[in-house]
């Protein structure tokens, strides 16, 4: 092949860029200055032409930002010194034509490449754009085959983070993954657990709504319906969506779509007068300036959504206002834009319906969305994209040999910089803008996720504006990521079921999502102290607690024990003290008449000891009243056992004395000397010592202790004394019963002894009462609940004590006080006067 022969020929005709500037290194850009193409059916008999775009959008400002940033960089002596950046910016709409523009940036405009010019490649070093996820997905895969970096300022589809599918894609806007999680947290914050979900049927909408639904379900949000549609669908598909919204019970709708779809929805909902809905939008439409011009836009007032943070770009407004058609003589769009702004016709146009332009028109005095730089969001992303490429190129050019990113640390040839080399440096680019914003890309080519939560409101000018009411920063800890300002926002309610209050729990409705449930009141003895509780808490799970009506809280259970300040305790204490008083009176009466025959008869020493033991019996009943403690539990049963044995031992001694005295058959018998006062004292001591021994063993091995009985009643705790050893308790009680029966038998045998004052009869009556009381005590004690168990035991002690006091000592006191004439030895001995039993 000879010199100059063709090496490569471009197939078809090359489409020139709308705006271009030569440079040592060239950055490409694809923006849609207009949108909405005319519908065309391709016949495939001719090459398809570039379709015309009709409606103006503000992406022309994005192109101007690229030009402004490049001119700013070219004047910067620190960034890319001695290097001039150029640009090629295409104006295309529609996925097919956007793809055509991307291929033009890859292949260049040369129709023919030969050996003479093959080193002068027309390929750009990076491509900026596009704004839409769908067209970006289409050309990013193809451009990625040529290792050319693509940096988008607005394509948010989470699918673009897939490095296998899009190895050269970067973006200066966060991925929809983070937006979806931010939106899910927004729904959780406002308590919207029953919502509808709509999405545009493309990669942006499908991936976005899928990520949102997954995140929302993690936060307990349920989706009533999830539908997709597109602006290109037939009208009946849209009507089906409207019918679903109309009959749905949810009042909040998540719309993951573009401005085209939301305009169609708002228009149709407005025509059918469907209101009262709260819209939550994705960043693709929530701050779109064209919403104000659409029919039914009033329905979107109050919508919430996340958008990228606002920023300021110094000098940009001046650059925009200096725009003039003379700067771009080959741009048809600039001419159309100028004529539309000033409503005049330029000399070289065929527009005869407008007056000719005077030539003095200037944007310096025009207030429009194009010249407005008060809220730069996505515009700032374009600005950062240009600087990201510039910093990557600057790092490439300033590479030190041996420290490069390529094999063996080599650096790129700065005279022949290739796009794939720029791609390497973009992966590690890290810089801070003049506004203090840090710019870098993670391993997936994504930027840090930081959003502003905006609320669409009508301004005084009649336009809709997004008012910032909060922020979301994914780089912060989980609990601090979402911050809502104290700006009043009227929040609707959107739930499937109302919150279950305290005292109830949730029961899921069959066949419905978990957000739909019934609230069931807690049964007796169980509580739920949280709203939307799933399970009950029984009062047994919380020791010492009980439920209260309504059943949503645990309160301290009432402590039940026999107390002095209640009627029953007061009465028992009164009768116990009354018994003590009566016993003391009896002692005083006996002491005052200790030399009389009725006192001296039958061993007065035993009588005083018996009265003393009865006093202790009355007093020991008081130890059963009051809150049980470790000492009171041990004292009450041992004191009761010992004092009663002492008492019955005295009665038993008196009974034996009576029997032995009256059974002596011969006059002058000395039988009483075998059971004289010393033997009587010894018998009392021995009988009592046995009980002391039993009590000592009981207290040593397993003593009584205070016990909280929570099983007997659900609403209160019974404070009682546990026996410790039941064997010890019944041994004490059994020994008392044994002595009482023995005493009763002996007294019964001496009941008919010939005596005007036969003490054996009274002892028999007292022991009969004693045995009857304690026999009935056992079933009553076992069956009595709570504090009444203690009351039964005290009653048995008092009843048996009163029985002995009254039966044995009341007749003697009566004679001493009221029948002193009978208190003589002659009267007492009667027919048996020769038997002296006072010794």
SULNORGI-V431280 format. One record per pair of residues at least 6 apart in sequence whose C-alpha atoms are under 6 Angstrom apart, sorted by the first residue. I is the first residue (numbers start at 1). J is the second residue. Records with the same first field share a line. If there is no record, write none. Layout:
# SULNORGI-V431280
I: J + J
This chain:
# SULNORGI-V431280
6: 114
7: 113 + 114
8: 112 + 113
9: 111 + 112
10: 111 + 112
14: 109
17: 88 + 89 + 90
18: 89 + 90 + 91 + 331
19: 88 + 89
20: 87 + 88
21: 86 + 87
22: 86
23: 84 + 85 + 86
24: 84 + 85
25: 85
26: 85 + 86 + 87 + 124 + 125
27: 87 + 124 + 125 + 126
28: 87 + 88 + 89 + 124 + 126 + 127
29: 89 + 127 + 128 + 129
30: 89 + 90 + 129 + 130
31: 91 + 130
32: 59 + 91 + 92 + 93
33: 57 + 59 + 60 + 91
34: 53 + 54 + 55 + 56 + 57
35: 53 + 54 + 55 + 93
36: 53 + 54
37: 52 + 53
62: 379
74: 84
80: 394
92: 98
95: 135
99: 139
105: 123 + 124
106: 123
107: 123
108: 122 + 123
125: 419
126: 148 + 149
127: 150
128: 150 + 151 + 152
129: 152
130: 136 + 152
131: 154 + 155
132: 155
133: 155 + 157 + 204
141: 166
144: 168
147: 420
148: 419 + 420
149: 168 + 423
150: 169 + 170
151: 170 + 171
152: 171
153: 171 + 172 + 173 + 381 + 382
156: 175 + 176
157: 176 + 204
158: 175 + 176 + 177
161: 444
170: 445
171: 446
172: 381 + 447
173: 447
174: 447 + 449
176: 208
180: 211 + 212
181: 215
184: 215 + 216
192: 494
193: 221 + 222 + 495
194: 222 + 223 + 250 + 494 + 495 + 496
195: 223 + 224 + 250 + 252 + 253
196: 223 + 224 + 225 + 253
197: 226 + 253 + 254
198: 226 + 227 + 228 + 255
199: 205 + 228 + 255 + 256 + 257
200: 228 + 229 + 230 + 257
201: 228 + 229 + 230
205: 256 + 257
231: 261
250: 494
251: 277 + 494
252: 277 + 278 + 279
253: 279
254: 280
255: 281
256: 282
258: 284 + 285
259: 285
266: 296
267: 295 + 296
270: 296
279: 303
280: 303 + 304 + 305
281: 305
282: 305
283: 306 + 307
286: 305
292: 463 + 464
301: 456 + 457
302: 455 + 456 + 457
303: 455 + 456
304: 454 + 455
305: 453 + 454
306: 451 + 452 + 453
307: 451 + 452
308: 377 + 451 + 452
309: 377 + 451 + 452
310: 375 + 376 + 377
311: 376
321: 363 + 364
325: 334 + 335
339: 345
344: 354 + 355 + 356 + 357
345: 351 + 354 + 355 + 356 + 357
346: 356 + 357
392: 425 + 426 + 429
397: 414
399: 411
401: 410 + 411
402: 409 + 410
403: 409
404: 410 + 411
429: 440
430: 439 + 440
431: 438 + 439
432: 438 + 439
441: 447
449: 474
450: 472 + 473
451: 471 + 472
452: 470 + 471
453: 468 + 469 + 470 + 471
454: 466 + 467 + 468 + 469
455: 466 + 467
456: 465 + 466
457: 464 + 465
458: 464
469: 485
470: 483 + 484 + 485
471: 483
472: 481 + 482
473: 481
474: 481
496: 515 + 516
497: 516
499: 532
500: 519 + 531 + 532
501: 531
502: 528 + 529 + 530 + 531 + 552
503: 521 + 522 + 527 + 528 + 550 + 551 + 552
504: 519 + 520 + 521 + 522
505: 519 + 520 + 533 + 534
506: 517 + 518 + 519 + 534
507: 517 + 518
508: 517
509: 516 + 517
525: 547
526: 536 + 537 + 538 + 539
527: 536 + 537 + 551 + 552
528: 536 + 552
529: 552 + 553
539: 545 + 546
544: 556 + 557
545: 554 + 555 + 556 + 557
546: 554 + 555 + 557 + 715
547: 554
557: 716
558: 716
559: 716 + 717
560: 717 + 718 + 719
561: 719 + 787
562: 569 + 625 + 626 + 787
563: 569 + 625 + 626
564: 570
576: 618
580: 615 + 618
597: 824 + 825
598: 823
600: 838
601: 838
602: 838
606: 650
610: 647 + 650
613: 643 + 647
617: 643
620: 640
621: 794
623: 636
628: 706
629: 706
630: 705 + 706
633: 704 + 705 + 721
634: 704
638: 695
641: 732
642: 691
645: 688 + 736
646: 688
649: 684
652: 743
653: 680
655: 747
659: 750
698: 728
702: 724 + 725
703: 724
704: 722 + 723 + 724
705: 721 + 722
706: 720 + 721
707: 719 + 720 + 721 + 722
708: 718 + 719
709: 717 + 718
710: 717
718: 786
744: 764 + 767
747: 760 + 764
748: 764
750: 760
751: 760 + 761
756: 828
757: 828
762: 807 + 808
766: 803 + 804 + 807
770: 800
773: 796
781: 789
